[in-house]
């Protein structure tokens, strides 16, 4: 990837008009997500185009247990995250319910939650995992 400006300069962070946890539909079926890499994270997939196209988009609810951590990765396309419950942490910055985070292609981040959280996330292309 080659950039004219730093990728982070295209990020958008907005605080929407709610500060409390949002209830989730009871029919969501969470399952473990990438055990060994994303310990303590469960997923309820809304759609996943990567099953047909390796560069396809996806959208899912992600539930982080208290203390969950996901190592760093690079975004190849845009990613949108809406915090619905709890505390969601990217690169040490904490976001609470009502936070909308849009990351531009080329941005890198790790994710965590101190007390647990639920986010709605959509990626326009899969990420590239960074190696420690």
C-alpha positions as CSV (number, residue, x, y, z in Angstrom):
1,X,0.0,0.0,0.0
2,X,1.2,3.5,-0.8
3,X,-0.3,6.6,0.8
4,X,-0.2,10.3,0.0
5,X,-1.3,11.2,3.5
6,X,-1.1,9.1,6.7
7,X,-4.0,6.6,6.7
8,X,-5.1,7.8,10.2
9,X,-5.8,11.3,8.8
10,X,-8.9,9.7,7.1
11,X,-10.2,8.1,10.2
12,X,-13.6,9.4,11.6
13,X,-14.6,9.1,15.3
14,X,-18.1,10.3,16.2
15,X,-20.1,10.2,19.4
16,X,-23.7,9.4,18.6
17,X,-26.7,10.4,20.7
18,X,-26.7,7.5,23.2
19,X,-24.5,6.8,26.2
20,X,-26.1,3.7,27.7
21,X,-25.8,0.1,26.7
22,X,-28.1,-1.0,23.8
23,X,-30.0,-4.2,24.2
24,X,-29.3,-6.9,21.6
25,X,-31.9,-9.1,19.9
26,X,-32.3,-12.4,21.7
27,X,-32.0,-14.4,18.4
28,X,-28.3,-13.5,17.9
29,X,-26.3,-16.7,17.9
30,X,-22.8,-16.0,19.2
31,X,-20.0,-18.5,18.6
32,X,-16.3,-18.5,19.4
33,X,-14.3,-16.4,17.0
34,X,-10.8,-17.4,15.8
35,X,-9.7,-19.1,19.0
36,X,-5.9,-18.9,19.6
37,X,-5.9,-15.4,18.0
38,X,-9.0,-13.7,19.4
39,X,-9.3,-15.3,22.8
40,X,-12.4,-14.2,24.7
41,X,-14.2,-12.9,21.6
42,X,-17.4,-14.4,20.2
43,X,-19.1,-13.5,16.9
44,X,-22.7,-13.4,15.5
45,X,-22.3,-13.0,11.8
46,X,-24.8,-10.9,9.8
47,X,-23.1,-11.5,6.5
48,X,-19.7,-12.7,5.3
49,X,-18.9,-12.2,1.6
50,X,-15.3,-13.7,2.2
51,X,-16.8,-17.1,1.8
52,X,-17.3,-16.3,-2.0
53,X,-14.6,-13.6,-2.5
54,X,-11.4,-13.5,-0.5
55,X,-11.6,-9.7,-0.6
56,X,-15.3,-9.5,0.3
57,X,-16.9,-7.4,3.0
58,X,-18.4,-8.7,6.2
59,X,-20.6,-7.5,9.2
60,X,-21.0,-9.0,12.6
61,X,-21.7,-8.4,16.2
62,X,-18.6,-9.1,18.3
63,X,-18.8,-9.8,22.1
64,X,-15.6,-9.3,24.1
65,X,-15.3,-10.9,27.5
66,X,-13.7,-8.9,30.3
67,X,-9.9,-8.8,29.7
68,X,-10.2,-10.0,26.0
69,X,-7.4,-8.8,23.7
70,X,-6.9,-9.0,19.9
71,X,-3.4,-8.5,18.5
72,X,-2.7,-5.8,15.9
73,X,-3.7,-6.0,12.3
74,X,-3.7,-3.7,9.2
75,X,-6.9,-2.7,7.5
76,X,-6.8,-3.2,3.7
77,X,-10.2,-1.5,3.4
78,X,-12.4,0.7,5.5
79,X,-13.7,-0.7,8.8
80,X,-16.7,0.7,10.8
81,X,-17.3,-0.1,14.5
82,X,-20.3,1.0,16.6
83,X,-19.9,0.4,20.3
84,X,-23.2,-0.9,21.7
85,X,-22.2,-2.1,25.2
86,X,-19.3,-1.8,27.6
87,X,-15.8,-0.5,27.1
88,X,-14.1,-1.1,23.7
89,X,-10.3,-0.2,23.5
90,X,-8.3,0.4,20.4
91,X,-4.6,1.1,20.7
92,X,-5.1,2.1,24.3
93,X,-8.0,4.6,23.6
94,X,-11.3,3.6,25.3
95,X,-14.6,4.0,23.5
96,X,-18.0,3.7,25.2
97,X,-21.5,3.1,23.9
98,X,-22.5,5.5,21.2
99,X,-19.0,5.7,19.7
100,X,-18.8,5.2,16.0
101,X,-15.2,4.6,14.7
102,X,-14.4,4.5,11.0
103,X,-10.9,3.4,10.2
104,X,-9.3,4.1,6.8
105,X,-7.3,1.6,4.7
106,X,-3.8,1.2,6.0
107,X,-4.6,1.9,9.6
108,X,-3.3,-0.5,12.3
109,X,-4.7,-1.3,15.6
110,X,-5.2,-3.9,18.4
111,X,-8.4,-4.2,20.3
112,X,-9.3,-5.1,23.9
113,X,-12.0,-4.6,26.6
114,X,-11.4,-4.2,30.3
115,X,-14.9,-5.1,31.5
116,X,-16.4,-6.6,28.4
117,X,-18.2,-5.1,25.4
118,X,-20.3,-5.6,22.3
119,X,-19.6,-3.9,19.0
120,X,-21.2,-4.0,15.6
121,X,-18.3,-4.1,13.1
122,X,-18.1,-4.1,9.3
123,X,-15.0,-4.5,7.1
124,X,-15.0,-3.6,3.4
125,X,-12.0,-6.0,3.0
126,X,-10.4,-8.6,5.3
127,X,-7.5,-7.5,7.5
128,X,-3.9,-8.5,7.3
129,X,-2.8,-9.9,10.7
130,X,0.5,-8.4,12.0
131,X,3.1,-10.9,13.3
132,X,4.7,-10.4,16.7
